[in-house]
Amino acid sequence: MAKTEQGNGLDMRGSTEKLTDNGKGGLYGSDTEVNGSAISGEEQVDKYGFRGGAQQFSTDSAEEIPIDVLRQREAKWLEMLNSWDKWMAKKHKKVKERCQKGIPPSLRGRAWLYLSGGKVKREQNQGKFEELDNQSGDPKWVDIIERDLHRQFPFHEMFAARGGHGQQDLFRVLKAYTLHRPEEGYCQAQAPIAAVLLMHMPAEDAFWVLVQICEKYLPGYYSTGLEAIQLDGEILYALLRRVSPPAHRHLKRHKLEPILYMTEWFMCAFSRTLPWASVLRVWDMFLCEGVKILFRVGLVLLKCMLGSQEKLKACQGLYETMELLRAIKPQYMQEKFLVNEIMELSVSEKDIEKEHHAQLRRWKETHGDLCCKSPPRMHGAKAIMAAEPPSRHDLRQRPTIIVESPLAPKTDGEQTEDAKESRKSNELRSRTDKELDGQLSRAREGQRRTTQSTLSLIIKSGNNKQLPESK
């Protein structure tokens, strides 16, 4: 079993126990409420696939989008996905704005695949997932993964049945990752990440997006020792000093280490914390803009729960504070409120990187060099694409979907470009039509000669049978 930091309540690598020990059973649901045992067959499935539980859809926690607005957004996203490299290079700000508004549910899986760079990884590694999928895997990790499967979103219809297709695909994705990165193996917090992805895309796509999240967005989070998450905990704590001094002073007074309350938030990308509508909106922004979104969510929740003397009256000690942070008030997690707060909070990539370097220096002074050498963190989709520029072939959709959207007025430059494209298209179509006409003429002439030759043979052979009528 891989080593972990001692004394922080963490034992995620090779363990099915929860992240922090509060004496209330496993992190991902107790055995008495998983895989249908606590789900009534009569309970209605919500629009996200949940039959119950805290993350089931509620009109209080989510906002409804008018159907005509949704259709417009779908057309815009289809247009973007058809020219993804151009949009990311020249109109990234617009891509970011549309992610902040929320990706249309019908295109969310495809958009996440493109944003994360998973699409490019898949195209550049054709057959790799199938190769990993066909291998048996390390028995140690296989056993631990199998024991974890039933704990992932037990109230969701995709994962409710033991041994069902959802659990099978989840096993395939997690096992493949242990083979792809044998030096890392499996970490318990990867399971909910993979499960969220499988709710929106096939297993192969989910695998490559998981790879991108682990290697580009959150490098080192799931490695031995969990050093990266501990560093980010210190960064969050330092940023809190600026965002909410009362909350920072309170946590400092009670010596409440960040690792005790933020580990599940960050390692699971809030998929186990927020109502589902809010989870999806956070992920839309996270996969576009990077880890700063997770920092912003954490800072918003801490500020809302501990940001004033009035609020602190309810938690006079360490235990009371931990209980408060485990039961965040619903109004602070509501989709519209949370997204607005995230967007208004001024915490940038530069702020995070500056604090990261400061915390890294402190870490070396107290702990020495990091045991795990992680690759540099990529702050979102644009940084990932810039680091590994894709080819048009890597971004090609299968099947290709072409949408001409009349939703936005075109500039003179765009109209000129469209006119050139139209001219080229017409010329190509004209040449193609001529070629087809020639082919058809030759085919008809060949058919006529064949028919005449056949008739001649029939006449010569004295065959008097009546020929069928031509159609």
One Martini backbone bead per residue (centre of mass of N, CA, C, O) as a GRO file, in nm:
protein
  471
    1MET     BB    1   0.097   0.035   0.021
    2ALA     BB    2   0.077   0.351   0.004
    3LYS     BB    3   0.192   0.630   0.118
    4THR     BB    4   0.112   0.868   0.377
    5GLU     BB    5   0.025   1.119   0.549
    6GLN     BB    6   0.058   1.182   0.876
    7GLY     BB    7  -0.206   1.320   1.078
    8ASN     BB    8  -0.459   1.394   0.845
    9GLY     BB    9  -0.673   1.152   0.777
   10LEU     BB   10  -0.523   1.013   0.532
   11ASP     BB   11  -0.635   0.717   0.309
   12MET     BB   12  -0.676   0.686  -0.028
   13ARG     BB   13  -0.457   0.480  -0.102
   14GLY     BB   14  -0.608   0.183  -0.091
   15SER     BB   15  -0.894   0.298   0.009
   16THR     BB   16  -1.249   0.299   0.138
   17GLU     BB   17  -1.218   0.540   0.293
   18LYS     BB   18  -1.237   0.839   0.396
   19LEU     BB   19  -1.083   1.140   0.416
   20THR     BB   20  -1.229   1.210   0.687
   21ASP     BB   21  -1.265   1.163   1.039
   22ASN     BB   22  -1.616   1.145   1.178
   23GLY     BB   23  -1.769   0.866   1.243
   24LYS     BB   24  -1.982   0.823   0.960
   25GLY     BB   25  -1.834   0.670   0.763
   26GLY     BB   26  -1.825   0.672   0.446
   27LEU     BB   27  -1.796   0.905   0.204
   28TYR     BB   28  -1.973   0.735  -0.037
   29GLY     BB   29  -2.151   0.587   0.142
   30SER     BB   30  -2.327   0.358   0.278
   31ASP     BB   31  -2.421   0.022   0.253
   32THR     BB   32  -2.738   0.098   0.317
   33GLU     BB   33  -2.739   0.324   0.044
   34VAL     BB   34  -2.686   0.118  -0.202
   35ASN     BB   35  -2.785  -0.019  -0.493
   36GLY     BB   36  -3.116   0.006  -0.412
   37SER     BB   37  -3.165  -0.032  -0.093
   38ALA     BB   38  -3.270   0.297  -0.075
   39ILE     BB   39  -3.445   0.256  -0.341
   40SER     BB   40  -3.731   0.326  -0.479
   41GLY     BB   41  -3.906   0.216  -0.756
   42GLU     BB   42  -4.116   0.475  -0.745
   43GLU     BB   43  -3.913   0.671  -0.789
   44GLN     BB   44  -3.833   0.951  -0.952
   45VAL     BB   45  -3.655   1.056  -1.219
   46ASP     BB   46  -3.454   1.290  -1.288
   47LYS     BB   47  -3.288   1.480  -1.534
   48TYR     BB   48  -3.002   1.343  -1.418
   49GLY     BB   49  -3.075   1.036  -1.276
   50PHE     BB   50  -3.205   1.077  -0.998
   51ARG     BB   51  -3.384   0.908  -0.711
   52GLY     BB   52  -3.210   1.064  -0.493
   53GLY     BB   53  -3.085   1.249  -0.262
   54ALA     BB   54  -2.904   1.547  -0.236
   55GLN     BB   55  -2.871   1.568  -0.576
   56GLN     BB   56  -3.142   1.615  -0.641
   57PHE     BB   57  -3.364   1.779  -0.806
   58SER     BB   58  -3.429   2.137  -0.757
   59THR     BB   59  -3.586   2.439  -0.795
   60ASP     BB   60  -3.408   2.580  -0.569
   61SER     BB   61  -3.108   2.494  -0.708
   62ALA     BB   62  -3.226   2.573  -0.997
   63GLU     BB   63  -3.227   2.686  -1.333
   64GLU     BB   64  -3.432   2.775  -1.598
   65ILE     BB   65  -3.427   2.728  -1.948
   66PRO     BB   66  -3.539   2.839  -2.217
   67ILE     BB   67  -3.589   2.672  -2.508
   68ASP     BB   68  -3.493   2.894  -2.711
   69VAL     BB   69  -3.220   2.945  -2.573
   70LEU     BB   70  -3.113   2.656  -2.591
   71ARG     BB   71  -3.114   2.636  -2.903
   72GLN     BB   72  -2.916   2.867  -2.951
   73ARG     BB   73  -2.680   2.742  -2.791
   74GLU     BB   74  -2.651   2.490  -2.960
   75ALA     BB   75  -2.579   2.631  -3.228
   76LYS     BB   76  -2.323   2.772  -3.119
   77TRP     BB   77  -2.172   2.513  -3.031
   78LEU     BB   78  -2.163   2.374  -3.304
   79GLU     BB   79  -2.001   2.596  -3.440
   80MET     BB   80  -1.753   2.574  -3.256
   81LEU     BB   81  -1.686   2.266  -3.293
   82ASN     BB   82  -1.626   2.301  -3.609
   83SER     BB   83  -1.403   2.553  -3.507
   84TRP     BB   84  -1.212   2.521  -3.251
   85ASP     BB   85  -0.932   2.646  -3.315
   86LYS     BB   86  -1.037   2.931  -3.391
   87TRP     BB   87  -1.185   3.000  -3.129
   88MET     BB   88  -0.941   2.960  -2.933
   89ALA     BB   89  -0.753   3.172  -3.081
   90LYS     BB   90  -0.978   3.430  -3.131
   91LYS     BB   91  -1.248   3.344  -2.916
   92HIS     BB   92  -1.208   3.267  -2.608
   93LYS     BB   93  -1.391   3.462  -2.454
   94LYS     BB   94  -1.656   3.341  -2.571
   95VAL     BB   95  -1.619   3.059  -2.465
   96LYS     BB   96  -1.613   3.140  -2.166
   97GLU     BB   97  -1.895   3.272  -2.157
   98ARG     BB   98  -2.049   3.008  -2.241
   99CYS     BB   99  -1.956   2.845  -1.995
  100GLN     BB  100  -2.079   3.036  -1.780
  101LYS     BB  101  -2.380   2.991  -1.886
  102GLY     BB  102  -2.379   2.705  -1.999
  103ILE     BB  103  -2.387   2.400  -2.120
  104PRO     BB  104  -2.557   2.217  -2.313
  105PRO     BB  105  -2.660   1.904  -2.239
  106SER     BB  106  -2.633   1.777  -2.536
  107LEU     BB  107  -2.302   1.900  -2.539
  108ARG     BB  108  -2.125   1.850  -2.287
  109GLY     BB  109  -1.947   1.606  -2.351
  110ARG     BB  110  -1.814   1.724  -2.606
  111ALA     BB  111  -1.704   1.982  -2.475
  112TRP     BB  112  -1.525   1.849  -2.260
  113LEU     BB  113  -1.344   1.700  -2.463
  114TYR     BB  114  -1.233   1.962  -2.593
  115LEU     BB  115  -1.140   2.136  -2.351
  116SER     BB  116  -0.935   1.911  -2.226
  117GLY     BB  117  -0.804   1.739  -2.482
  118GLY     BB  118  -0.926   1.447  -2.523
  119LYS     BB  119  -0.964   1.436  -2.829
  120VAL     BB  120  -0.665   1.449  -2.906
  121LYS     BB  121  -0.566   1.208  -2.742
  122ARG     BB  122  -0.741   0.998  -2.884
  123GLU     BB  123  -0.635   1.043  -3.177
  124GLN     BB  124  -0.321   0.996  -3.088
  125ASN     BB  125  -0.444   0.702  -2.939
  126GLN     BB  126  -0.527   0.474  -3.115
  127GLY     BB  127  -0.625   0.185  -2.926
  128LYS     BB  128  -0.531   0.224  -2.627
  129PHE     BB  129  -0.783   0.163  -2.459
  130GLU     BB  130  -0.831  -0.122  -2.568
  131GLU     BB  131  -0.564  -0.232  -2.470
  132LEU     BB  132  -0.614  -0.176  -2.165
  133ASP     BB  133  -0.895  -0.320  -2.143
  134ASN     BB  134  -0.765  -0.616  -2.213
  135GLN     BB  135  -0.634  -0.600  -1.952
  136SER     BB  136  -0.623  -0.712  -1.620
  137GLY     BB  137  -0.437  -0.601  -1.413
  138ASP     BB  138  -0.373  -0.511  -1.098
  139PRO     BB  139  -0.490  -0.685  -0.833
  140LYS     BB  140  -0.482  -0.462  -0.622
  141TRP     BB  141  -0.651  -0.248  -0.780
  142VAL     BB  142  -0.891  -0.418  -0.864
  143ASP     BB  143  -0.997  -0.475  -0.579
  144ILE     BB  144  -1.040  -0.178  -0.489
  145ILE     BB  145  -1.226  -0.086  -0.715
  146GLU     BB  146  -1.454  -0.294  -0.669
  147ARG     BB  147  -1.513  -0.184  -0.372
  148ASP     BB  148  -1.594   0.120  -0.488
  149LEU     BB  149  -1.829   0.121  -0.697
  150HIS     BB  150  -2.096   0.132  -0.501
  151ARG     BB  151  -2.019   0.441  -0.395
  152GLN     BB  152  -2.106   0.572  -0.671
  153PHE     BB  153  -2.381   0.721  -0.700
  154PRO     BB  154  -2.635   0.534  -0.580
  155PHE     BB  155  -2.886   0.735  -0.691
  156HIS     BB  156  -2.802   0.662  -0.972
  157GLU     BB  157  -2.912   0.485  -1.245
  158MET     BB  158  -2.623   0.403  -1.357
  159PHE     BB  159  -2.514   0.296  -1.040
  160ALA     BB  160  -2.729   0.117  -0.878
  161ALA     BB  161  -2.636  -0.145  -1.011
  162ARG     BB  162  -2.489  -0.426  -0.956
  163GLY     BB  163  -2.302  -0.475  -1.242
  164GLY     BB  164  -2.368  -0.262  -1.419
  165HIS     BB  165  -2.285  -0.060  -1.680
  166GLY     BB  166  -2.169   0.166  -1.505
  167GLN     BB  167  -1.972  -0.006  -1.333
  168GLN     BB  168  -1.819  -0.131  -1.567
  169ASP     BB  169  -1.710   0.135  -1.690
  170LEU     BB  170  -1.570   0.234  -1.435
  171PHE     BB  171  -1.372   0.004  -1.416
  172ARG     BB  172  -1.236   0.039  -1.692
  173VAL     BB  173  -1.126   0.327  -1.647
  174LEU     BB  174  -0.964   0.281  -1.381
  175LYS     BB  175  -0.790   0.047  -1.478
  176ALA     BB  176  -0.662   0.193  -1.719
  177TYR     BB  177  -0.512   0.405  -1.548
  178THR     BB  178  -0.323   0.208  -1.393
  179LEU     BB  179  -0.182   0.129  -1.669
  180HIS     BB  180  -0.102   0.416  -1.767
  181ARG     BB  181  -0.023   0.479  -1.435
  182PRO     BB  182   0.156   0.275  -1.237
  183GLU     BB  183   0.293   0.490  -1.042
  184GLU     BB  184   0.000   0.568  -0.924
  185GLY     BB  185  -0.262   0.429  -0.982
  186TYR     BB  186  -0.509   0.438  -0.728
  187CYS     BB  187  -0.764   0.679  -0.639
  188GLN     BB  188  -1.058   0.735  -0.486
  189ALA     BB  189  -1.121   1.030  -0.616
  190GLN     BB  190  -1.147   0.923  -0.918
  191ALA     BB  191  -1.429   0.795  -0.926
  192PRO     BB  192  -1.623   1.046  -0.936
  193ILE     BB  193  -1.496   1.169  -1.184
  194ALA     BB  194  -1.556   0.931  -1.377
  195ALA     BB  195  -1.864   0.923  -1.329
  196VAL     BB  196  -1.935   1.199  -1.442
  197LEU     BB  197  -1.828   1.141  -1.727
  198LEU     BB  198  -2.016   0.886  -1.785
  199MET     BB  199  -2.282   1.064  -1.791
  200HIS     BB  200  -2.160   1.210  -2.087
  201MET     BB  201  -1.980   0.954  -2.189
  202PRO     BB  202  -1.788   0.736  -2.307
  203ALA     BB  203  -1.533   0.549  -2.188
  204GLU     BB  204  -1.302   0.653  -2.367
  205ASP     BB  205  -1.352   0.954  -2.318
  206ALA     BB  206  -1.338   0.946  -2.009
  207PHE     BB  207  -1.046   0.856  -1.992
  208TRP     BB  208  -0.912   1.108  -2.134
  209VAL     BB  209  -1.025   1.320  -1.938
  210LEU     BB  210  -0.900   1.201  -1.686
  211VAL     BB  211  -0.610   1.233  -1.777
  212GLN     BB  212  -0.622   1.544  -1.801
  213ILE     BB  213  -0.697   1.607  -1.509
  214CYS     BB  214  -0.450   1.457  -1.375
  215GLU     BB  215  -0.215   1.604  -1.566
  216LYS     BB  216  -0.324   1.919  -1.602
  217TYR     BB  217  -0.521   2.029  -1.372
  218LEU     BB  218  -0.429   1.793  -1.123
  219PRO     BB  219  -0.134   1.755  -1.057
  220GLY     BB  220  -0.066   1.515  -0.794
  221TYR     BB  221  -0.336   1.450  -0.640
  222TYR     BB  222  -0.306   1.107  -0.692
  223SER     BB  223  -0.051   1.075  -0.541
  224THR     BB  224   0.181   0.997  -0.341
  225GLY     BB  225   0.104   1.181  -0.035
  226LEU     BB  226  -0.067   1.433  -0.132
  227GLU     BB  227   0.094   1.708  -0.183
  228ALA     BB  228  -0.071   1.889  -0.378
  229ILE     BB  229  -0.323   1.924  -0.194
  230GLN     BB  230  -0.171   2.053   0.042
  231LEU     BB  231  -0.070   2.300  -0.110
  232ASP     BB  232  -0.357   2.401  -0.195
  233GLY     BB  233  -0.453   2.445   0.093
  234GLU     BB  234  -0.251   2.677   0.153
  235ILE     BB  235  -0.346   2.860  -0.074
  236LEU     BB  236  -0.637   2.892   0.020
  237TYR     BB  237  -0.565   3.012   0.298
  238ALA     BB  238  -0.413   3.263   0.185
  239LEU     BB  239  -0.650   3.378   0.012
  240LEU     BB  240  -0.852   3.416   0.250
  241ARG     BB  241  -0.720   3.662   0.379
  242ARG     BB  242  -0.830   3.849   0.144
  243VAL     BB  243  -1.137   3.764   0.113
  244SER     BB  244  -1.168   3.658   0.447
  245PRO     BB  245  -1.057   3.751   0.744
  246PRO     BB  246  -1.254   3.617   0.950
  247ALA     BB  247  -1.217   3.324   0.847
  248HIS     BB  248  -0.912   3.310   0.881
  249ARG     BB  249  -0.897   3.371   1.188
  250HIS     BB  250  -1.070   3.132   1.279
  251LEU     BB  251  -0.896   2.898   1.165
  252LYS     BB  252  -0.636   2.985   1.313
  253ARG     BB  253  -0.737   2.975   1.608
  254HIS     BB  254  -0.828   2.650   1.564
  255LYS     BB  255  -0.629   2.492   1.384
  256LEU     BB  256  -0.755   2.449   1.086
  257GLU     BB  257  -0.678   2.249   0.850
  258PRO     BB  258  -0.733   2.242   0.516
  259ILE     BB  259  -0.729   1.925   0.473
  260LEU     BB  260  -1.003   1.879   0.644
  261TYR     BB  261  -1.210   2.051   0.423
  262MET     BB  262  -1.078   2.043   0.102
  263THR     BB  263  -1.026   1.764  -0.021
  264GLU     BB  264  -1.299   1.680  -0.141
  265TRP     BB  265  -1.353   1.923  -0.307
  266PHE     BB  266  -1.100   1.903  -0.503
  267MET     BB  267  -1.065   1.593  -0.576
  268CYS     BB  268  -1.392   1.598  -0.668
  269ALA     BB  269  -1.488   1.872  -0.785
  270PHE     BB  270  -1.765   1.899  -0.604
  271SER     BB  271  -1.941   1.631  -0.665
  272ARG     BB  272  -2.002   1.582  -0.328
  273THR     BB  273  -2.136   1.881  -0.245
  274LEU     BB  274  -2.323   1.972  -0.468
  275PRO     BB  275  -2.561   2.038  -0.652
  276TRP     BB  276  -2.595   1.930  -0.969
  277ALA     BB  277  -2.628   2.198  -1.119
  278SER     BB  278  -2.364   2.314  -0.992
  279VAL     BB  279  -2.163   2.106  -1.084
  280LEU     BB  280  -2.191   2.156  -1.391
  281ARG     BB  281  -2.111   2.457  -1.388
  282VAL     BB  282  -1.833   2.418  -1.263
  283TRP     BB  283  -1.722   2.227  -1.485
  284ASP     BB  284  -1.747   2.414  -1.724
  285MET     BB  285  -1.537   2.619  -1.603
  286PHE     BB  286  -1.302   2.433  -1.523
  287LEU     BB  287  -1.242   2.318  -1.820
  288CYS     BB  288  -1.178   2.611  -1.922
  289GLU     BB  289  -1.007   2.768  -1.661
  290GLY     BB  290  -0.953   2.581  -1.423
  291VAL     BB  291  -0.854   2.573  -1.083
  292LYS     BB  292  -0.966   2.854  -1.001
  293ILE     BB  293  -1.257   2.756  -0.962
  294LEU     BB  294  -1.209   2.588  -0.708
  295PHE     BB  295  -1.107   2.820  -0.538
  296ARG     BB  296  -1.358   2.996  -0.559
  297VAL     BB  297  -1.558   2.804  -0.432
  298GLY     BB  298  -1.416   2.771  -0.161
  299LEU     BB  299  -1.416   3.076  -0.086
  300VAL     BB  300  -1.720   3.120  -0.094
  301LEU     BB  301  -1.799   2.915   0.126
  302LEU     BB  302  -1.625   3.032   0.355
  303LYS     BB  303  -1.743   3.317   0.350
  304CYS     BB  304  -2.045   3.239   0.395
  305MET     BB  305  -1.994   3.070   0.672
  306LEU     BB  306  -1.728   3.270   0.806
  307GLY     BB  307  -1.756   3.605   0.728
  308SER     BB  308  -1.880   3.659   1.027
  309GLN     BB  309  -1.961   3.710   1.353
  310GLU     BB  310  -2.247   3.601   1.338
  311LYS     BB  311  -2.169   3.319   1.212
  312LEU     BB  312  -1.953   3.241   1.447
  313LYS     BB  313  -2.144   3.179   1.691
  314ALA     BB  314  -2.203   2.865   1.597
  315CYS     BB  315  -1.860   2.834   1.606
  316GLN     BB  316  -1.640   2.798   1.882
  317GLY     BB  317  -1.504   2.543   1.749
  318LEU     BB  318  -1.366   2.292   1.572
  319TYR     BB  319  -1.605   2.098   1.557
  320GLU     BB  320  -1.824   2.307   1.472
  321THR     BB  321  -1.682   2.393   1.213
  322MET     BB  322  -1.678   2.120   1.070
  323GLU     BB  323  -1.985   2.080   1.071
  324LEU     BB  324  -2.049   2.332   0.904
  325LEU     BB  325  -1.872   2.241   0.646
  326ARG     BB  326  -2.054   1.971   0.608
  327ALA     BB  327  -2.324   2.183   0.624
  328ILE     BB  328  -2.405   2.355   0.384
  329LYS     BB  329  -2.598   2.594   0.290
  330PRO     BB  330  -2.814   2.594   0.026
  331GLN     BB  331  -2.800   2.901  -0.064
  332TYR     BB  332  -2.481   2.878  -0.135
  333MET     BB  333  -2.536   2.633  -0.368
  334GLN     BB  334  -2.693   2.777  -0.558
  335GLU     BB  335  -2.653   2.824  -0.880
  336LYS     BB  336  -2.681   3.132  -0.924
  337PHE     BB  337  -2.526   3.232  -0.678
  338LEU     BB  338  -2.256   3.081  -0.718
  339VAL     BB  339  -2.181   3.176  -1.004
  340ASN     BB  340  -2.173   3.478  -0.939
  341GLU     BB  341  -1.953   3.461  -0.719
  342ILE     BB  342  -1.732   3.337  -0.893
  343MET     BB  343  -1.719   3.571  -1.111
  344GLU     BB  344  -1.660   3.808  -0.890
  345LEU     BB  345  -1.409   3.675  -0.806
  346SER     BB  346  -1.066   3.790  -0.757
  347VAL     BB  347  -0.909   3.507  -0.898
  348SER     BB  348  -0.614   3.418  -1.045
  349GLU     BB  349  -0.356   3.256  -1.187
  350LYS     BB  350  -0.140   3.445  -1.068
  351ASP     BB  351  -0.222   3.417  -0.774
  352ILE     BB  352  -0.175   3.111  -0.756
  353GLU     BB  353   0.124   3.100  -0.853
  354LYS     BB  354   0.243   3.289  -0.643
  355GLU     BB  355   0.150   3.113  -0.397
  356HIS     BB  356   0.284   2.852  -0.485
  357HIS     BB  357   0.578   2.944  -0.456
  358ALA     BB  358   0.560   3.019  -0.157
  359GLN     BB  359   0.470   2.733  -0.053
  360LEU     BB  360   0.711   2.577  -0.169
  361ARG     BB  361   0.924   2.707   0.007
  362ARG     BB  362   0.801   2.623   0.280
  363TRP     BB  363   0.805   2.322   0.230
  364LYS     BB  364   1.116   2.288   0.200
  365GLU     BB  365   1.179   2.394   0.489
  366THR     BB  366   0.996   2.158   0.639
  367HIS     BB  367   1.013   1.885   0.417
  368GLY     BB  368   1.142   1.940   0.159
  369ASP     BB  369   1.132   1.775  -0.104
  370LEU     BB  370   0.939   1.652  -0.329
  371CYS     BB  371   0.846   1.330  -0.406
  372CYS     BB  372   0.654   1.443  -0.629
  373LYS     BB  373   0.690   1.497  -0.979
  374SER     BB  374   0.505   1.724  -1.132
  375PRO     BB  375   0.358   1.862  -1.368
  376PRO     BB  376   0.255   2.132  -1.492
  377ARG     BB  377   0.002   2.345  -1.460
  378MET     BB  378  -0.303   2.387  -1.634
  379HIS     BB  379  -0.505   2.683  -1.716
  380GLY     BB  380  -0.682   2.532  -1.916
  381ALA     BB  381  -0.770   2.507  -2.248
  382LYS     BB  382  -0.570   2.711  -2.374
  383ALA     BB  383  -0.308   2.600  -2.246
  384ILE     BB  384  -0.330   2.314  -2.362
  385MET     BB  385  -0.334   2.394  -2.664
  386ALA     BB  386  -0.062   2.550  -2.661
  387ALA     BB  387   0.117   2.305  -2.567
  388GLU     BB  388  -0.078   2.113  -2.778
  389PRO     BB  389  -0.111   2.143  -3.089
  390PRO     BB  390  -0.356   2.075  -3.303
  391SER     BB  391  -0.507   1.921  -3.553
  392ARG     BB  392  -0.769   1.903  -3.762
  393HIS     BB  393  -0.795   1.596  -3.736
  394ASP     BB  394  -0.820   1.586  -3.419
  395LEU     BB  395  -1.101   1.779  -3.437
  396ARG     BB  396  -1.271   1.598  -3.587
  397GLN     BB  397  -1.583   1.507  -3.646
  398ARG     BB  398  -1.784   1.204  -3.548
  399PRO     BB  399  -1.972   1.314  -3.718
  400THR     BB  400  -2.001   1.569  -3.919
  401ILE     BB  401  -2.110   1.899  -3.810
  402ILE     BB  402  -2.306   2.140  -3.992
  403VAL     BB  403  -2.361   2.488  -3.899
  404GLU     BB  404  -2.567   2.758  -3.995
  405SER     BB  405  -2.561   3.054  -3.816
  406PRO     BB  406  -2.800   3.338  -3.782
  407LEU     BB  407  -2.758   3.477  -3.490
  408ALA     BB  408  -2.511   3.647  -3.599
  409PRO     BB  409  -2.370   3.910  -3.715
  410LYS     BB  410  -2.162   3.989  -3.979
  411THR     BB  411  -1.876   4.083  -4.081
  412ASP     BB  412  -1.701   4.189  -4.344
  413GLY     BB  413  -1.483   3.976  -4.320
  414GLU     BB  414  -1.675   3.731  -4.296
  415GLN     BB  415  -1.823   3.782  -4.565
  416THR     BB  416  -1.575   3.757  -4.748
  417GLU     BB  417  -1.501   3.472  -4.656
  418ASP     BB  418  -1.771   3.344  -4.734
  419ALA     BB  419  -1.754   3.415  -5.036
  420LYS     BB  420  -1.502   3.249  -5.093
  421GLU     BB  421  -1.615   2.980  -4.994
  422SER     BB  422  -1.854   2.979  -5.193
  423ARG     BB  423  -1.689   2.985  -5.454
  424LYS     BB  424  -1.531   2.727  -5.404
  425SER     BB  425  -1.778   2.547  -5.370
  426ASN     BB  426  -1.900   2.597  -5.654
  427GLU     BB  427  -1.657   2.502  -5.817
  428LEU     BB  428  -1.648   2.220  -5.697
  429ARG     BB  429  -1.939   2.147  -5.770
  430SER     BB  430  -1.907   2.185  -6.076
  431ARG     BB  431  -1.686   1.976  -6.118
  432THR     BB  432  -1.840   1.742  -5.992
  433ASP     BB  433  -2.083   1.749  -6.185
  434LYS     BB  434  -1.921   1.697  -6.444
  435GLU     BB  435  -1.802   1.430  -6.356
  436LEU     BB  436  -2.073   1.290  -6.309
  437ASP     BB  437  -2.183   1.326  -6.594
  438GLY     BB  438  -1.959   1.166  -6.729
  439GLN     BB  439  -2.002   0.903  -6.574
  440LEU     BB  440  -2.296   0.863  -6.659
  441SER     BB  441  -2.253   0.859  -6.963
  442ARG     BB  442  -2.057   0.618  -6.966
  443ALA     BB  443  -2.251   0.422  -6.825
  444ARG     BB  444  -2.479   0.436  -7.032
  445GLU     BB  445  -2.313   0.351  -7.279
  446GLY     BB  446  -2.226   0.079  -7.162
  447GLN     BB  447  -2.513  -0.030  -7.118
  448ARG     BB  448  -2.604  -0.011  -7.418
  449ARG     BB  449  -2.387  -0.202  -7.534
  450THR     BB  450  -2.455  -0.445  -7.358
  451THR     BB  451  -2.747  -0.476  -7.457
  452GLN     BB  452  -2.684  -0.514  -7.757
  453SER     BB  453  -2.501  -0.760  -7.720
  454THR     BB  454  -2.714  -0.939  -7.586
  455LEU     BB  455  -2.923  -0.933  -7.812
  456SER     BB  456  -2.739  -1.055  -8.027
  457LEU     BB  457  -2.693  -1.324  -7.883
  458ILE     BB  458  -2.987  -1.410  -7.865
  459ILE     BB  459  -3.047  -1.409  -8.166
  460LYS     BB  460  -2.818  -1.604  -8.256
  461SER     BB  461  -2.921  -1.843  -8.054
  462GLY     BB  462  -3.245  -1.854  -8.076
  463ASN     BB  463  -3.378  -1.700  -7.846
  464ASN     BB  464  -3.745  -1.672  -7.776
  465LYS     BB  465  -3.751  -1.531  -7.523
  466GLN     BB  466  -3.893  -1.304  -7.329
  467LEU     BB  467  -3.817  -0.999  -7.229
  468PRO     BB  468  -3.797  -0.794  -6.993
  469GLU     BB  469  -3.901  -0.510  -6.885
  470SER     BB  470  -3.798  -0.207  -6.869
  471LYS     BB  471  -3.731   0.044  -6.591
   0.00000   0.00000   0.00000
